[in-house]
Amino acid sequence: MRKEELKSRVLGAASGLFLTIPQIWMVAAPLQLIAFIPVLYLASKKDTTYGKMIYAGVYMGIFYVLPQVYVLRMPLIITLILFAELILIFSIFSLLSYRLLHKPTLLSVFAVGALFVLLDWINFTAVPIWGMAQSIVRPWSAYPELISFVSLTGLTGIAFLIVSLQSLAVNAVVCPKKKRTYVAAAGVLLFAIALNIVLQRTEPVEKVKVSAMGWTEDSNSIDYPKDANSLYAKLVKKAAQEDSKIVVSPELGFYTGSGDISQWLVNFQKIAKENNIALVIGVASENSNIAVIIGPDGEVLDDYTKTHLTPFEDYKKGDGKPVIVTIDGKKTGVMICHDDNFTDISRKYGRKEVSLIAVPTQDWSQVKNAHFQSSINRAIESNYAVIRACNNGISAIISPKGELIKKMDHLIEGSGIITGEVALYSCETIFSLLGHWPIVPCLILLLFYTAGEVRPRISFVKHRHGLNL
């Protein structure tokens, strides 16, 4: 293997590893601020070739995917699909970055950021097995205040910023004559982030206490809630004593059988009324995965059917229609587990200015952290608090700003309940209204740059061959 070929592979592998470490250990998200530098540096070198960039892109994809394959241990077919998709995406990024930076200008440098936005959008849209959980920039939920601007742009805003900043840094080094321009542009981006952080620090309109409970599927555990009168009733009573207004329990936490669900709900209605507290109960009902909402007076208010089913589920699919009830004067909605890996339903709740979202959830050890990151991002994007109750994973109370009020990992801490006071805000967000709108200006930027590159070539060809077209 030639030295230059080896160098391309090593640089690609380094970029892939720096990108994937935060996917496994999310507090390491700042590593993504240097992850693209090796490949972008290679792309900016005059002696680089398309062949070298292909090697870099393929190795970037391989070393991004392999560590996650080991940690997540998905079924083989899903692993192969995502493996092929991500290697293709990183290869395209590597090749087109080289094309954009062969004659670096401020426009071409920002075009690299726009390119990554479009590719990450394709990543979580074209093969939406895990939805937004597939986004390469998902781990930035570990720093909610820093990424508060996702209420304006969604995760695509993060994608644009981190790649554009690294592209500016690389070209400031490679093109010292334009260093001041690139540094100034980076300063503008950083100032915009800082300004947004200041503007997002608004006062809440009110606060409310809420609770989430969870457990593990251990049939030998004396705490496993096999019926509504065991651990469940004790935990609800504990929440009520702490002045909580709503208790959420995990997805598929109880099974109704094939009989009349109204008869099955009698015990839960009694518990709600006795404790004067609202309940959101994850239920397996015949062939449906639902969440039943019971008011503090014991009345059944509504139910929601899970819409986004995982590849392993054979339940009836919901219609995605928001279910909104009023609990203690607050608009409250429901999603179930995999639903919060997507933004279609979450944005509907945001547009209706829902204050609280109950999310009954069921995870497993390999995916619990990745899925938890998605829950934080949905809260910030649409400005509502999330009450996440999990079986085999992490229960949490998350503020509309992404702050973790309370958290409990049931695989480590066992069965239990968390109660916390969460601040609520009243405004809908730009992201709830417009969704992933940054892909439009990013596409326009790339087309504009491409048109600017094509016109001189056409003029050159016409002049060289004496054409009069």
C-alpha positions as MATLAB code, in Angstrom:
seq = 'MRKEELKSRVLGAASGLFLTIPQIWMVAAPLQLIAFIPVLYLASKKDTTYGKMIYAGVYMGIFYVLPQVYVLRMPLIITLILFAELILIFSIFSLLSYRLLHKPTLLSVFAVGALFVLLDWINFTAVPIWGMAQSIVRPWSAYPELISFVSLTGLTGIAFLIVSLQSLAVNAVVCPKKKRTYVAAAGVLLFAIALNIVLQRTEPVEKVKVSAMGWTEDSNSIDYPKDANSLYAKLVKKAAQEDSKIVVSPELGFYTGSGDISQWLVNFQKIAKENNIALVIGVASENSNIAVIIGPDGEVLDDYTKTHLTPFEDYKKGDGKPVIVTIDGKKTGVMICHDDNFTDISRKYGRKEVSLIAVPTQDWSQVKNAHFQSSINRAIESNYAVIRACNNGISAIISPKGELIKKMDHLIEGSGIITGEVALYSCETIFSLLGHWPIVPCLILLLFYTAGEVRPRISFVKHRHGLNL';
ca = [
       0.000    0.000    0.000;
       1.412    3.375   -1.034;
       2.094    6.014    1.595;
      -0.399    8.536    0.184;
      -3.113    5.889   -0.042;
      -2.480    4.896    3.586;
      -2.608    8.543    4.633;
      -6.048    8.956    3.037;
      -7.384    5.903    4.857;
      -5.967    7.018    8.204;
      -7.422   10.523    7.865;
     -10.819    9.096    6.916;
     -10.735    6.637    9.813;
      -9.844    9.439   12.245;
     -12.828   11.511   11.082;
     -15.156    8.524   11.418;
     -13.970    7.733   14.952;
     -14.250   11.342   16.160;
     -17.816   11.407   14.830;
     -18.897    8.096   16.327;
     -17.449    8.325   19.851;
     -20.154   10.841   20.877;
     -22.829    8.482   19.491;
     -21.752    6.034   22.192;
     -20.701    8.508   24.903;
     -22.742   11.647   24.295;
     -20.799   13.997   26.593;
     -18.000   13.659   24.027;
     -20.092   15.586   21.459;
     -17.423   18.364   21.226;
     -15.209   15.819   19.434;
     -17.433   16.417   16.418;
     -16.012   19.948   16.299;
     -12.731   18.479   15.065;
     -14.040   15.318   13.395;
     -14.248   16.712    9.852;
     -10.874   18.430    9.910;
      -8.809   15.403    8.731;
     -10.979   14.799    5.649;
     -11.445   18.505    4.878;
      -7.685   19.049    5.183;
      -7.133   16.269    2.667;
      -9.786   17.791    0.386;
      -8.080   21.194    0.467;
      -4.622   19.911   -0.532;
      -3.575   20.644   -4.117;
      -2.058   17.192   -4.698;
      -5.162   15.315   -3.558;
      -7.005   13.182   -6.115;
     -10.504   11.785   -6.372;
      -9.072    8.345   -5.644;
      -7.625    9.502   -2.344;
     -10.946   11.109   -1.386;
     -12.810    7.872   -2.133;
     -10.501    6.006    0.243;
     -11.008    8.698    2.884;
     -14.810    8.637    2.534;
     -15.099    4.860    2.657;
     -12.899    4.609    5.745;
     -14.755    7.494    7.350;
     -17.987    5.527    6.917;
     -16.513    2.227    8.098;
     -15.021    3.677   11.270;
     -18.207    5.646   11.973;
     -20.422    2.573   11.682;
     -18.358   -0.314   13.112;
     -18.163    0.883   16.751;
     -21.917    1.490   16.748;
     -22.567   -1.937   15.237;
     -20.689   -3.473   18.165;
     -22.533   -1.397   20.781;
     -26.069   -1.448   19.341;
     -26.032   -5.034   17.996;
     -28.963   -4.564   15.661;
     -30.412   -7.398   13.550;
     -28.179   -8.268   10.611;
     -30.429   -6.904    7.854;
     -30.808   -3.513    9.580;
     -27.059   -3.373   10.223;
     -26.262   -4.078    6.566;
     -28.724   -1.451    5.300;
     -27.385    1.301    7.560;
     -23.787    0.219    6.947;
     -24.164    0.549    3.170;
     -26.111    3.809    3.426;
     -23.659    5.566    5.724;
     -20.573    4.489    3.779;
     -22.217    5.885    0.642;
     -23.108    9.153    2.405;
     -19.604    9.704    3.759;
     -18.055    8.815    0.404;
     -20.264   11.392   -1.329;
     -19.377   13.971    1.309;
     -15.670   13.302    0.865;
     -15.744   13.495   -2.934;
     -17.954   16.593   -3.181;
     -16.013   18.392   -0.435;
     -12.916   17.958   -2.575;
     -14.802   19.332   -5.556;
     -16.056   22.338   -3.549;
     -12.683   23.174   -2.010;
     -10.443   22.774   -5.054;
     -10.789   26.558   -5.511;
     -11.702   27.723   -2.001;
     -13.857   30.819   -1.613;
     -16.072   31.893    1.252;
     -19.053   30.614   -0.713;
     -17.504   27.205   -1.363;
     -16.495   26.849    2.288;
     -20.093   27.393    3.416;
     -21.244   25.097    0.618;
     -19.414   22.261    2.384;
     -21.587   22.893    5.464;
     -24.690   22.958    3.253;
     -23.620   19.665    1.666;
     -23.435   17.945    5.034;
     -26.877   19.282    5.993;
     -28.412   17.703    2.903;
     -26.597   14.397    3.394;
     -27.578   14.103    7.064;
     -31.173   14.960    6.129;
     -31.098   12.163    3.524;
     -29.605    9.885    6.189;
     -32.556   10.194    8.564;
     -35.215   10.599    5.859;
     -34.442    8.238    2.972;
     -33.885    5.173    5.200;
     -35.886    6.155    8.280;
     -35.471    2.984   10.321;
     -34.650    4.918   13.500;
     -35.647    8.395   12.323;
     -33.846   11.317   13.950;
     -31.885    8.890   16.128;
     -29.835    8.262   12.959;
     -28.758   11.905   12.745;
     -25.003   12.211   12.978;
     -25.329   15.287   15.231;
     -27.855   13.727   17.631;
     -25.427   13.583   20.635;
     -25.374   17.383   20.989;
     -28.440   16.971   23.222;
     -25.849   16.606   26.001;
     -25.400   20.394   25.769;
     -28.971   21.736   25.578;
     -28.224   25.409   26.231;
     -25.519   25.472   23.575;
     -27.893   24.025   20.953;
     -30.997   25.965   21.993;
     -31.124   27.267   18.413;
     -32.578   23.909   17.291;
     -35.946   25.407   18.262;
     -35.339   27.527   15.147;
     -33.515   25.148   12.812;
     -33.822   21.614   14.117;
     -30.739   19.389   14.134;
     -29.847   20.537   10.623;
     -28.684   23.814   12.182;
     -26.092   21.919   14.225;
     -24.955   20.030   11.134;
     -24.375   23.261    9.214;
     -22.529   25.004   12.019;
     -20.060   22.304   13.008;
     -19.016   21.524    9.430;
     -18.895   25.168    8.315;
     -16.723   26.112   11.299;
     -14.275   23.305   10.547;
     -14.222   24.151    6.855;
     -13.416   27.767    7.741;
     -10.655   26.659   10.134;
      -9.020   24.357    7.581;
      -9.063   26.946    4.828;
      -7.741   29.657    7.141;
      -4.646   27.473    7.506;
      -4.391   26.317    3.887;
      -5.107   29.776    2.401;
      -3.308   32.250    4.689;
      -4.035   35.160    2.319;
      -7.741   34.784    3.082;
      -7.243   33.970    6.749;
      -8.882   37.178    8.038;
     -11.982   36.572    5.944;
     -12.386   33.019    7.196;
     -11.744   33.965   10.831;
     -14.243   36.818   10.603;
     -16.880   34.486    9.134;
     -16.296   31.993   11.941;
     -16.630   34.839   14.442;
     -20.024   35.771   13.005;
     -21.270   32.201   13.401;
     -20.027   31.979   16.988;
     -21.561   35.368   17.822;
     -24.911   34.165   16.447;
     -24.764   31.122   18.745;
     -23.935   33.278   21.779;
     -26.695   35.764   20.951;
     -29.237   32.968   20.622;
     -28.275   31.578   24.050;
     -28.943   34.994   25.609;
     -32.258   35.467   23.803;
     -33.472   31.979   24.757;
     -33.134   32.730   28.478;
     -36.753   33.717   29.037;
     -38.871   33.349   32.158;
     -41.339   30.427   32.312;
     -45.054   31.166   32.456;
     -45.672   28.530   35.141;
     -44.351   25.370   36.772;
     -45.841   21.970   37.514;
     -44.821   18.788   39.302;
     -44.905   15.611   37.243;
     -43.809   11.991   37.673;
     -42.502    9.089   35.604;
     -42.114    5.509   36.739;
     -40.212    2.571   35.261;
     -38.913   -0.913   35.825;
     -37.206   -3.853   34.147;
     -38.722   -7.012   32.689;
     -37.377   -9.310   35.362;
     -39.968  -11.936   36.192;
     -38.104  -12.776   39.391;
     -38.335   -9.226   40.721;
     -40.852   -8.776   43.536;
     -41.353   -5.199   42.312;
     -42.472   -6.060   38.793;
     -46.015   -4.624   38.511;
     -48.011   -7.657   37.449;
     -51.270   -5.937   38.310;
     -52.548   -2.470   39.168;
     -52.595   -3.143   42.896;
     -48.920   -3.946   43.477;
     -45.952   -1.652   42.909;
     -47.894    0.617   40.558;
     -50.393    1.750   43.210;
     -47.602    2.375   45.719;
     -45.633    4.499   43.293;
     -48.690    6.551   42.288;
     -49.443    7.210   45.939;
     -45.859    8.342   46.484;
     -46.129   10.789   43.555;
     -49.415   12.185   44.865;
     -47.850   12.790   48.275;
     -45.222   14.907   46.514;
     -48.001   16.981   44.887;
     -47.440   15.596   41.393;
     -50.263   16.248   38.917;
     -49.596   13.406   36.465;
     -47.901    9.995   36.529;
     -46.689    8.291   33.346;
     -45.920    4.555   33.226;
     -43.923    2.631   30.575;
     -44.942    1.417   27.140;
     -46.637   -2.019   27.206;
     -46.466   -1.920   30.991;
     -49.782   -3.739   31.320;
     -51.798   -6.180   29.227;
     -55.581   -5.958   28.993;
     -56.217   -9.291   27.325;
     -58.981   -9.608   24.752;
     -61.856   -8.579   26.986;
     -63.625   -5.281   27.539;
     -60.947   -2.675   28.280;
     -63.402   -0.570   30.306;
     -63.667   -3.371   32.873;
     -59.906   -3.769   32.959;
     -59.457   -0.037   33.635;
     -61.568   -0.031   36.792;
     -58.596   -0.506   39.146;
     -56.614    2.286   37.475;
     -59.576    4.659   37.582;
     -59.906    3.938   41.284;
     -56.199    4.650   41.878;
     -56.427    7.967   39.988;
     -59.496    9.099   41.912;
     -58.169    8.055   45.335;
     -54.954    9.995   44.769;
     -56.494   12.898   42.794;
     -53.866   12.490   40.106;
     -53.899   11.984   36.332;
     -52.455    8.770   34.883;
     -50.971    7.915   31.477;
     -50.755    4.135   31.238;
     -48.847    2.162   28.588;
     -51.031   -0.761   27.559;
     -50.905   -3.761   25.249;
     -54.519   -4.113   24.191;
     -55.209   -7.052   21.842;
     -53.208   -6.057   18.730;
     -52.677   -2.394   19.690;
     -49.912   -0.558   21.530;
     -51.726    2.280   23.278;
     -51.515    4.811   26.068;
     -54.672    5.447   28.088;
     -55.132    8.811   29.795;
     -57.186    8.928   33.011;
     -58.065   12.205   34.720;
     -57.689   12.875   38.452;
     -61.419   12.288   38.876;
     -61.079    8.755   37.481;
     -62.603    9.569   34.093;
     -60.985    8.057   30.986;
     -60.080   11.142   28.941;
     -58.671    9.587   25.758;
     -56.201    7.085   24.348;
     -53.393    7.225   21.811;
     -52.151    4.463   19.497;
     -48.442    4.243   18.665;
     -47.773    5.468   15.131;
     -44.095    4.768   14.384;
     -43.576    1.066   14.977;
     -40.099   -0.417   15.220;
     -39.106   -3.167   12.756;
     -39.816   -5.731   15.498;
     -43.444   -4.807   16.221;
     -46.583   -6.310   14.709;
     -49.121   -4.073   16.440;
     -51.736   -2.040   14.595;
     -50.282    1.280   13.464;
     -51.808    4.541   14.707;
     -52.889    7.386   12.441;
     -50.463    9.984   13.870;
     -53.284   12.249   14.993;
     -52.321   14.226   18.122;
     -54.214   13.395   21.278;
     -54.453   16.421   23.554;
     -56.162   16.598   26.950;
     -56.140   19.235   29.679;
     -54.582   18.188   32.983;
     -54.347   20.696   35.811;
     -55.005   23.430   33.242;
     -52.069   22.363   31.028;
     -52.358   21.058   27.475;
     -50.951   17.532   27.577;
     -50.158   15.255   24.636;
     -48.907   11.707   24.191;
     -46.355    9.913   22.028;
     -45.150    6.347   22.511;
     -41.484    5.322   22.411;
     -40.307    5.276   18.764;
     -42.681    8.166   17.941;
     -40.213   10.613   19.500;
     -37.500    9.498   17.072;
     -39.478   11.381   14.414;
     -40.591   14.990   14.145;
     -43.907   14.715   12.305;
     -46.029   14.092   15.403;
     -43.792   16.078   17.764;
     -44.149   19.186   15.566;
     -47.945   18.844   15.528;
     -47.937   19.103   19.310;
     -45.560   22.060   19.114;
     -47.856   23.920   16.722;
     -50.748   23.409   19.126;
     -48.588   24.836   21.956;
     -48.845   21.738   24.117;
     -47.058   22.188   27.460;
     -46.450   18.558   28.457;
     -45.782   15.411   26.443;
     -46.098   11.997   28.104;
     -43.864    9.411   26.438;
     -44.357    5.813   27.636;
     -41.252    3.994   26.393;
     -39.661    0.566   26.208;
     -35.937    0.236   25.449;
     -33.146   -2.253   25.889;
     -29.622   -1.821   27.192;
     -27.914   -1.335   23.824;
     -30.186    1.487   22.598;
     -31.227    3.214   25.819;
     -28.719    6.083   25.562;
     -29.224    6.780   21.861;
     -33.004    6.866   22.220;
     -32.782    9.057   25.311;
     -30.857   11.666   23.314;
     -33.753   11.896   20.849;
     -36.207   12.639   23.663;
     -34.129   15.641   24.732;
     -33.924   17.002   21.193;
     -37.702   16.785   20.684;
     -38.293   18.829   23.848;
     -36.020   21.679   22.721;
     -37.295   21.682   19.137;
     -40.954   22.121   20.072;
     -40.718   23.877   23.452;
     -42.562   21.394   25.667;
     -41.647   19.354   28.717;
     -41.250   15.598   28.289;
     -42.313   13.028   30.897;
     -40.500    9.892   29.779;
     -41.434    6.649   31.546;
     -39.323    3.683   30.505;
     -39.235   -0.068   30.804;
     -35.651   -1.420   30.471;
     -34.097    2.011   30.088;
     -34.045    5.615   31.269;
     -37.015    7.454   32.742;
     -36.638   11.231   32.795;
     -38.336   14.569   33.255;
     -37.006   16.979   30.632;
     -37.703   20.719   30.513;
     -38.618   22.567   27.280;
     -35.036   23.856   27.290;
     -33.635   20.320   27.347;
     -32.615   20.470   31.015;
     -32.751   17.154   32.884;
     -34.921   17.775   35.939;
     -34.805   14.150   37.104;
     -33.429   10.955   35.578;
     -33.433    7.279   36.560;
     -31.755    4.408   34.706;
     -33.846    1.390   35.701;
     -31.319   -1.100   34.345;
     -28.918    0.240   36.975;
     -31.194    1.579   39.734;
     -34.114   -0.856   39.458;
     -37.832   -0.120   39.654;
     -38.947    3.259   40.908;
     -40.481    6.652   40.294;
     -39.108   10.150   39.798;
     -40.949   13.379   40.554;
     -39.798   16.851   39.628;
     -41.002   20.388   39.093;
     -40.688   21.481   35.487;
     -40.940   24.983   34.026;
     -43.359   25.557   31.143;
     -43.264   28.093   28.300;
     -46.076   29.309   26.078;
     -44.718   30.045   22.587;
     -44.558   27.795   19.534;
     -41.218   27.463   17.782;
     -40.026   28.156   14.242;
     -39.083   24.488   13.931;
     -42.588   23.360   14.903;
     -43.988   25.614   12.192;
     -41.510   25.001    9.367;
     -39.709   21.755   10.156;
     -36.326   21.111    8.503;
     -36.432   24.353    6.519;
     -32.588   24.838    6.430;
     -32.353   22.186    3.704;
     -33.942   24.683    1.281;
     -31.352   27.495    1.617;
     -28.605   24.855    1.738;
     -29.803   23.393   -1.549;
     -30.037   26.882   -3.075;
     -26.497   27.653   -1.897;
     -25.135   24.501   -3.535;
     -27.021   25.164   -6.766;
     -25.851   28.780   -6.800;
     -22.241   27.719   -6.313;
     -22.549   25.032   -8.991;
     -24.038   27.524  -11.446;
     -21.162   29.904  -10.761;
     -18.702   27.099  -11.524;
     -20.446   25.960  -14.704;
     -20.792   29.390  -16.388;
     -17.027   30.072  -16.728;
     -16.506   26.578  -18.156;
     -19.194   27.106  -20.788;
     -17.649   30.465  -21.723;
     -14.210   28.850  -21.964;
     -15.470   26.073  -24.243;
     -17.305   28.556  -26.499;
     -14.230   30.768  -26.781;
     -11.849   27.876  -27.430;
     -13.951   26.364  -30.203;
     -15.239   29.617  -31.649;
     -18.834   28.713  -30.900;
     -21.587   31.283  -31.140;
     -24.468   29.776  -29.196;
];
